Amino acid sequence: MFGIKRVYEKPGEGDHIRVLVDRLWPRGLKKEEAKIDYWMKEIAPSDSLRKWFAHKEERWQEFKSRYMKELKDKNELLKQLIDLGKNQKVTLLYAAKDEARNNAQVLLEVLKNK
């Protein structure tokens, strides 16, 4: 089972395994405050895709499509996440301000369809 949460929100009991899925460490957040179990920066969008998207709403659909294509080459990482989520909840953490349009939302959609 998977959930999603902004990394800046306080950790909750229902988070269980907390996995940061961003390539860059969140600004202003100390590692001990984040309570992150795993940092899977390799599953995040490529630097070039991340920079191109720049969180511009008009680029969301294209970003989503391109990121899904990138994820097709990351089956081993997806399998690791799926295995983590077999017996307990995995909370995917992201830093973006936009809660509806970010890489963790795309990743969650892909995981739910596996």
N, C-alpha and C positions, 0 to 999 in steps of 0.2 A: 504494500500500500504506500502511496506517495502523497505528499503534501507540498506546499510551497509557502515561502515566507520571506519577507525582506530581512536581510541579515542584521539590520539596525534595530529590529524589534527584539524585545527581551525573549530569551529562550523560555519555552514553556514545557511542562511535563509531557504534553502530547506530541512534542517534536521527535522524541526518541533519537534516531540517528540523524545528525545534522551534517549536511553535505553542501559546501560552498561550490557552486558551479560557474563561477566567474573566473576569467583569466587573470584579472588584476585583484590585488587585495583591496578591500573596501577602505576608502579614505577615512581617516580619523578613528578607526576602530582598532582597539588593542586586541591582540590575539587571545589573551586570557579572558577578555570580556565577551568575545564572540561565541565561545563554547562550541567550536566546530570540531566534529569528529574526523571529517575527511575534507580535503581541498582537492577537487578534481578539475584543475584548471585546463587539463587536456581535452575535456569534453565541452568546454566553452567554445563559442564561435572563434574563428581565426581572427588574428589581429586586423587583417585587411577588411574582413566582413564587419567586425565590430566598429572600426573607424568609419567605414562607409555608411553604416546605419546611423550612427551618431544619435540614436533615439529620436529620430524624426518620424513623426506619426505617418506621414505620407509614404515612407519607405517600409512600413511595417510588413505588408504582405510579401513584398519582394525579399525582405530580410528573412522572414519566416521560411519561405521557399528555399532560399540559399542555405540557410542553417540546417534545414531538414536534409538537404543533399550532403552537407558536410557530415552530418550524423550517420549517414549510411556507411561511412568509412570508419566508424568508431564503435563497431559491434562489441568488441571486447570490453570497452568502458561501459557501454549500455548493459551488457551482461552483468558486470560487477554491480551496477546499481540495482538491477532486477534481483540479483541474488541477495543483496542487502535487504531488499524490501519483501522478501518471501515470508519472513516470520515477524517482522515489526515494521512500524511506520518509518519512512525515510522522508525527511523534510529537506527539500531543495532550497538552498539559500541564494539570494541574488542581492545586488546592491542598487540596481536601477531605481529611480524615483517612480517611474511609470509601472504601476502594479499589473496592468493589463497587457502591456507590450514589452516583453523582455525575454531574454534567452531561456530563462527557467520555465516560462510558460510553454515555449516551444518544446523544450526537453520533456516536460510533464506530459504533453500531448503525445509525443513519440513513445514514451514509456507506457502510457495507458493503452496504446495500440499494439504493443508487443505481446 
